[in-house]
C-alpha cells in the first residue's frame, strides 16, 4: 500500500486550516465520508461501506467532474492526518 505522495500525479491536494473547534469534533467530521456533502459544498455525493481505515475504498462526486471518483485510503494517523488517492471512473 502506498504511503508516500506521488508528486507527479495529475492532481495533488494539501489542505490546512485553523478552525476553532475541538480536534475530536473535526476528526469525526473528516472521517465521516457520508457527511462530507453537508460541510464541503463541492462534494455532492459519497458512498463508503466500511470504516475510514487503510485499505478501505469509497466513491464520491465533486462539482466540475461528471464522473465519480473511486478513492482508496492509504494511511490514517488518528486526529493528525490521512492519506488517500483516487481515480475518476467512467
Secondary structure, DSSP 8 states (H G I E B T S, - for coil): ---S--TTSS---------SS-HHHHHHHHH-GGGHHHH-TTEEEEE--S-SSTT-EEEEEETT-SSEEEEEEEEEETTTEEEEEEEEE-
